[in-house]
Amino acid sequence: MTLPQRRSRSTEAFYGRRRGKTMKAPQAAALSSLLPALKLDLSTLPPAELASLWPKPVGEIRLEIGFGGGEHLLHWAAQSPGTGFIGVEPFVNSMAKMLGQLETAGLANIRVYDDDATRVLDWLPDACLDRIDLLYPDPWPKKKHWKRRFVSKANLDRFARVLRPGGRFGFASDIDTYVNWTLTHIAAHPDFEWTARTARDWRDPPEGWPGTRYEAKAVREGRTPCYLEFVRAA
């Protein structure tokens, strides 16, 4: 399968700035000590058994793209010790925060990558993931920036390649135009089906949903989150 063409970082990257305010000392220390050990090495081929990326056996593998503060990633990693998680987050401060909490929690089932998620998607072997989560991605609201939205035909092709048949793609956003954009792209893609049957399926968060700080802020500001779930067709 031919991989989609890679895009220019300076003009078409899916994310904006890489750094924020000066990090607190514990977060900087966690970034320095944990990132080298947990970061995926994309300069080598993935292992024949992807589950060997984790020190203990895992029965499922999940990917979260743009984990922000890490609330969702850490919650599900703690709830599912038999699942291997890959978290991608290019914003350095968010990566440092998550790693600091990871060190405190003592979880051993998370690997990370701190740059463009498409690099991870192109590195992964076929049909290796059980789930991909893309939660509150940058909506790039200006029309001239829509090409920078992560949901696109090229990236849905990437998802379809790495997800197992029956695997799930979870999407959440509080921006109506991005929700509609995502549904339009899914409807045009032959490998995905929307699982919703009633309005509650997209209005109510999934069972066990931990929420995120961004989600709480959106609700406070009067925006309504929408939760979409798609299945990779067999």
C-alpha positions in Angstrom: 0.0 0.0 0.0 1.4 3.4 -1.0 1.7 5.7 2.0 0.1 9.2 1.8 2.5 12.0 0.9 4.0 13.8 3.9 3.2 17.4 4.4 5.4 20.5 5.1 5.9 21.3 8.8 6.0 25.0 8.2 2.8 25.4 6.2 0.6 22.4 6.7 1.4 20.8 10.0 -1.6 19.5 12.1 -0.4 21.4 15.2 0.8 24.9 16.0 3.3 26.0 18.6 5.6 23.4 20.2 6.4 25.1 23.6 4.6 27.2 26.2 5.6 28.7 29.5 8.7 27.6 31.3 8.1 24.2 32.8 8.1 23.5 36.6 11.2 21.7 37.7 9.5 18.3 38.4 7.9 18.3 34.9 11.2 19.2 33.3 12.9 16.4 35.2 10.3 13.9 34.1 10.6 15.0 30.5 14.4 14.6 30.7 14.4 11.2 32.4 11.3 9.5 30.9 11.0 10.7 27.4 14.2 9.0 26.1 13.1 5.7 27.6 9.5 5.7 26.5 9.7 7.4 23.1 9.2 5.2 20.1 12.3 4.9 17.9 10.9 5.4 14.4 14.4 5.1 12.9 14.1 1.3 13.2 11.5 -1.1 11.9 8.6 -1.8 14.3 9.1 -5.1 16.2 7.5 -8.2 14.6 5.3 -8.4 17.6 4.2 -4.9 18.4 3.1 -5.9 21.9 6.8 -6.4 22.8 7.1 -2.6 23.0 5.7 -2.9 26.5 7.5 -4.6 29.4 4.4 -6.7 30.3 2.2 -8.7 27.9 -0.7 -6.7 26.4 -3.8 -8.0 24.7 -4.8 -4.8 22.9 -3.1 -1.8 21.6 -4.5 1.7 21.5 -3.3 5.0 20.0 -4.2 8.5 21.3 -3.3 11.4 19.0 -2.8 14.8 20.8 -3.4 13.7 24.4 -3.1 17.3 25.8 -2.9 17.1 29.6 -3.0 13.3 29.5 -6.2 12.9 31.5 -7.9 10.5 29.1 -4.7 8.6 28.3 -3.6 8.1 32.0 -7.2 7.2 33.0 -7.5 4.4 30.5 -4.0 3.2 31.0 -4.7 2.8 34.7 -8.1 1.1 34.1 -6.7 -1.2 31.4 -3.3 -2.6 32.6 -3.5 -5.4 29.9 -3.7 -2.8 27.1 -0.7 -1.1 25.5 -1.1 2.6 24.9 0.8 4.9 22.5 0.3 8.6 23.2 1.3 11.2 20.7 1.7 14.9 21.7 4.0 17.4 20.0 3.4 20.2 22.6 6.4 19.9 24.9 4.7 21.3 28.1 1.8 18.8 27.7 4.2 15.9 27.2 6.1 16.9 30.4 3.0 17.2 32.4 1.7 13.8 31.4 5.1 12.2 32.0 5.3 13.7 35.5 1.9 12.2 36.3 2.9 8.9 34.7 5.9 8.7 36.9 3.8 9.3 40.0 1.2 6.7 38.9 3.8 4.1 38.2 2.2 2.9 35.0 4.2 0.7 32.6 1.8 0.4 29.7 2.4 3.7 27.9 4.8 4.6 25.1 5.0 8.0 23.6 6.0 10.1 20.6 6.5 13.9 20.7 6.1 14.9 17.0 3.8 14.4 14.1 1.4 11.6 14.6 1.4 10.7 10.9 5.0 9.5 11.3 3.8 7.0 13.9 0.9 5.9 11.7 3.2 5.4 8.8 5.7 3.4 11.0 3.1 1.0 12.5 2.4 -2.3 10.8 -0.9 -3.1 9.1 -3.9 -4.0 11.3 -2.1 -3.7 14.6 -4.3 -1.3 16.6 -7.6 -1.9 18.3 -8.5 1.7 18.8 -7.5 5.3 17.8 -8.7 8.3 19.8 -8.6 11.9 18.5 -10.0 14.1 21.2 -10.6 17.8 20.8 -8.1 18.3 18.0 -7.2 21.8 16.8 -10.2 22.8 14.6 -8.3 25.2 12.5 -11.4 27.4 12.1 -10.2 29.6 9.2 -11.1 28.1 5.8 -7.5 28.7 4.5 -6.3 26.4 7.3 -8.8 23.5 6.9 -6.1 21.5 5.1 -4.4 21.4 8.5 -7.2 19.5 10.2 -6.2 16.1 11.2 -9.3 14.4 9.8 -8.7 14.0 6.1 -9.0 11.3 3.5 -5.2 10.7 3.7 -5.3 10.2 7.5 -8.5 8.1 7.4 -6.6 5.9 4.9 -3.8 5.7 7.5 -6.3 4.8 10.2 -7.8 2.1 8.0 -4.4 0.5 7.3 -3.3 0.3 11.0 -6.7 -0.6 12.6 -7.8 -4.2 12.8 -11.1 -5.0 11.2 -13.7 -4.1 13.9 -11.3 -1.7 15.5 -12.6 1.7 16.6 -11.9 5.3 15.9 -13.2 7.7 18.6 -13.5 11.4 18.0 -14.6 14.2 20.3 -15.0 17.9 19.6 -17.0 20.9 20.8 -16.8 22.7 17.4 -19.8 22.0 15.3 -18.1 22.7 12.0 -15.4 20.1 12.8 -17.9 17.5 13.8 -19.7 18.0 10.5 -16.4 17.9 8.7 -15.5 14.6 10.3 -18.9 13.0 9.5 -18.7 14.2 5.9 -15.2 12.6 5.5 -16.3 9.4 7.2 -19.4 9.1 5.0 -17.1 9.4 1.9 -14.7 6.7 3.2 -15.4 3.1 2.3 -13.6 1.6 5.4 -15.5 3.3 8.2 -19.0 3.2 9.6 -20.6 5.5 12.2 -21.9 3.5 15.0 -24.6 5.9 16.3 -28.2 4.7 16.3 -29.8 7.4 18.5 -29.0 11.0 19.4 -27.7 9.9 22.8 -24.9 8.1 21.1 -23.2 11.3 20.1 -24.5 13.6 22.9 -23.5 11.4 25.9 -19.9 10.6 26.6 -18.9 6.9 26.4 -19.2 4.8 29.5 -16.3 5.4 31.9 -15.4 8.7 30.2 -13.0 10.6 32.4 -13.4 14.0 30.8 -10.6 16.4 30.1 -9.7 20.0 31.3 -10.3 21.3 27.8 -13.8 19.6 27.7 -14.7 21.2 31.1 -13.6 24.6 29.8 -15.7 24.2 26.6 -18.8 23.4 28.8 -18.2 26.4 31.0 -18.0 28.6 27.9 -21.3 27.2 26.6 -20.0 24.8 23.9 -21.5 21.3 23.7 -19.1 18.4 23.2 -20.0 15.8 20.7 -18.7 12.2 20.9 -18.4 10.2 17.7 -17.5 6.5 17.3 -16.6 4.8 14.1 -15.8 1.2 13.3 -13.3 -0.1 10.9 -15.3 -2.3 8.5 -14.2 -5.9 8.0 
